[in-house]
Amino acid sequence: MEIAGKVAVITGAGSGIGRSLAVRFAANGVRAVICTDLNAAGATETALAIGASASAEALDVADERAIEALVARVEQRFGGIDIFVSNAGYGGTVGLESPTSEWQQMMNVHTWSHLAAARAVIPGMISRGGGYLLNTSSAAGLLSLFDTGGGYAVSKHAAVALAEWLSINYLDQGIGVSVLCPQAVRTNALNYMNAPNQQVDFEQVAGDGILEPDYVADLCIEAIAEGRFMVLPHEEVGIYFQRKAENYGRWLSGMRRMRSRLRAVPSNR
Ligand SMILES: NC(=O)c1ccc[n+]([C@@H]2O[C@H](COP(=O)([O-])OP(=O)(O)OC[C@H]3O[C@@H](n4cnc5c(N)ncnc54)[C@H](O)[C@@H]3O)[C@@H](O)[C@H]2O)c1
């Protein structure tokens, strides 16, 4: 899809990848960029940095009704939504000992919000001849994580599965879908991983490099232009994913070995 002249809603646009997407969308001629975030001040800051083509809205993506209401408001104001970017997310530590509610909140933010957005926007998009969904997952949605990354990895896998299902079933009605699966990107999200009892030195752990959010945003714009499903800013992730498919047992052994190695690395913080 050509993004110039389109109307786009972005969740999690108050910082990081979402903010870069909003700014780069506007720079590439998007007519209206609706920047939404749980952090209303962050969304406003993004919109102010863009100027007249942007507006800001507070939105908690864990609240399905709030997503529906936002979509209705934007459709009313602009006559439709062409691109919906489900990007909001958070890190955090969710493992076996965590209450189910914490696993559920991961699912609410990282997966069910994508479903709510798709449900709310797809009928209108189809009636206007098409539209595009860009959903942010993670390399963890293809390859998993260690220890208390459990809730994150599971919810991001579900986000990939949902995006696949949407792409399989709605492309013939004009709905393009891309899913973004990066490893480390230099945003506030990296700080979440540093829970008091689980300090991580990212320069050491992020073996495939920490990318800048503007670079990631530009790759997403390319993928939307080409209608490409998978967006892998770290190309290595595609290779690891292939290895996993080739031999699951070997891949699991390798992941266990990597976990032991990382646990042995002393933190320098
Ligand atoms: N930075 C990375 O290394 C990395 C890697 C893989 C995937 N991701 C994913 O990229 C997406 C963007 O994260 P980022 O790296 O830009 O981090 P970020 O923390 O800079 O931005 C995330 C934004 O999402 C917002 N948010 C969180 N919960 C929300 C909710 N319930 N409703 C609405 N907004 C909410 C936050 O307020 C924040 O502004 C996330 O889905 C994250 O999981 C990030």
The ligand as a Tripos MOL2 file, in Angstrom:
@<TRIPOS>MOLECULE
LIG
   44    48     1     0     0
SMALL
NO_CHARGES

@<TRIPOS>ATOM
      1 N1         12.6460   -2.2170   21.9860 N.am      1 LIG1
      2 C1         12.8370   -3.5010   21.7360 C.2       1 LIG1
      3 O1         13.9390   -4.0200   21.8920 O.2       1 LIG1
      4 C2         11.6890   -4.3430   21.2160 C.ar      1 LIG1
      5 C3         11.9890   -5.6010   20.6690 C.ar      1 LIG1
      6 C4         10.9430   -6.3820   20.1890 C.ar      1 LIG1
      7 C5          9.6490   -5.9210   20.2460 C.ar      1 LIG1
      8 N2          9.3830   -4.7010   20.7890 N.ar      1 LIG1
      9 C6          7.9960   -4.2690   20.8230 C.3       1 LIG1
     10 O2          7.8860   -3.0130   20.1870 O.3       1 LIG1
     11 C7          6.7120   -2.3380   20.6550 C.3       1 LIG1
     12 C8          7.0490   -0.9040   20.9750 C.3       1 LIG1
     13 O3          7.9280   -0.8930   22.0830 O.3       1 LIG1
     14 P1          9.1650    0.1130   22.1810 P.3       1 LIG1
     15 O4         10.3780   -0.6930   22.0670 O.co2     1 LIG1
     16 O5          8.9680    1.2640   21.2770 O.co2     1 LIG1
     17 O6          9.0660    0.5360   23.7160 O.3       1 LIG1
     18 P2          8.5480    1.8750   24.4010 P.3       1 LIG1
     19 O7          8.4210    1.5280   25.8370 O.co2     1 LIG1
     20 O8          9.4170    3.0120   24.0150 O.co2     1 LIG1
     21 O9          7.1150    2.1060   23.7460 O.3       1 LIG1
     22 C9          5.9970    1.3290   24.0840 C.3       1 LIG1
     23 C10         4.8160    2.2600   24.2550 C.3       1 LIG1
     24 O10         3.6570    1.4370   24.4930 O.3       1 LIG1
     25 C11         2.8730    2.0950   25.4770 C.3       1 LIG1
     26 N3          2.0060    1.1630   26.1630 N.ar      1 LIG1
     27 C12         2.3280    0.1710   27.0230 C.ar      1 LIG1
     28 N4          1.2260   -0.4360   27.4690 N.ar      1 LIG1
     29 C13         0.1650    0.1660   26.8580 C.ar      1 LIG1
     30 C14        -1.2230   -0.0150   26.8980 C.ar      1 LIG1
     31 N5         -1.7970   -0.9210   27.7030 N.pl3     1 LIG1
     32 N6         -2.0060    0.7840   26.1160 N.ar      1 LIG1
     33 C15        -1.4530    1.7180   25.3200 C.ar      1 LIG1
     34 N7         -0.1370    1.9640   25.2540 N.ar      1 LIG1
     35 C16         0.6670    1.1870   26.0170 C.ar      1 LIG1
     36 C17         3.8980    2.7220   26.4330 C.3       1 LIG1
     37 O11         3.3130    3.7880   27.1800 O.3       1 LIG1
     38 C18         4.9790    3.1840   25.4770 C.3       1 LIG1
     39 O12         4.8110    4.5220   25.0730 O.3       1 LIG1
     40 C19         6.2090   -3.1580   21.8430 C.3       1 LIG1
     41 O13         5.1210   -3.9500   21.4520 O.3       1 LIG1
     42 C20         7.4090   -4.0210   22.2110 C.3       1 LIG1
     43 O14         7.0070   -5.2260   22.8450 O.3       1 LIG1
     44 C21        10.3830   -3.8990   21.2590 C.ar      1 LIG1
@<TRIPOS>BOND
     1     1     2 1
     2     2     3 2
     3     2     4 1
     4     4     5 ar
     5     4    44 ar
     6     5     6 ar
     7     6     7 ar
     8     7     8 ar
     9     8     9 1
    10     8    44 ar
    11     9    10 1
    12     9    42 1
    13    10    11 1
    14    11    12 1
    15    11    40 1
    16    12    13 1
    17    13    14 1
    18    14    15 2
    19    14    16 1
    20    14    17 1
    21    17    18 1
    22    18    19 2
    23    18    20 1
    24    18    21 1
    25    21    22 1
    26    22    23 1
    27    23    24 1
    28    23    38 1
    29    24    25 1
    30    25    26 1
    31    25    36 1
    32    26    27 ar
    33    26    35 ar
    34    27    28 ar
    35    28    29 ar
    36    29    30 ar
    37    29    35 ar
    38    30    31 1
    39    30    32 ar
    40    32    33 ar
    41    33    34 ar
    42    34    35 ar
    43    36    37 1
    44    36    38 1
    45    38    39 1
    46    40    41 1
    47    40    42 1
    48    42    43 1
@<TRIPOS>SUBSTRUCTURE
     1 LIG1         1 GROUP 0 **** ****
